[in-house]
């Protein structure tokens, strides 16, 4: 999962809905999900045994400088290919956005594992209508790419232009885009504007919108 505006929620909900043995991990940093066992510095045997008792487990290492149970995790010692052999599905958070709803990616982002079979980009609809400098993580990259300013309104159309520009430059190659936080009809309409603008830019990536937390997504 890459992007912003609900990656962790989407990972957690997918893990619970898949109905198979799932490992949750990160290629960067993330907070450990609640409601499933956490395996730190795990061996293959540790993961195998944990999945006998729990359908979903989180595997990682404590990030440098992280303190206590609330500290962030970093990538596991085991490779993602190994984890994919041990579990039916591996869900990886491959990006971070400092809790902002929208994201511009630096050259080293996102950190998508080579073994990835599907990449989902998450966009937070709550960012639409805010100021670029306030709702976008790394706003200077978006300003440079599409020629906007920090004080400009981040409309669905403007952000779609930026997402299309990132994809055209090879920065992000998502198979699907989920516009999360579209909790009502107004949010769905904003997401539909984003999808329409994306297609106007020549980007045909499938877009779904709705509320991940409420298990409600529709194609737009």
Buried (B, 14 or more C-beta within 10 A) or exposed (E): BBBBBBBBBBBBBBBBEBEEBBBBBBBBBBBBBEEBBBBBEBEEEBBBBBBEEBBBBBBBBBBEEBEEEEBBBBBBEBEBEBBBEBBEBBBBBBBBBEEBBBBBBEEEBBBBBEEBEEBBBBBBBBBBEBBBBBBBBBBEBBBEBBEBEEEBEBBBBBBBBBBBBBBEEEBBBBEEBBBBBBBEEEBBBBBBBBBBBBBEBEBEBEBBBBBBBEEEBEEB
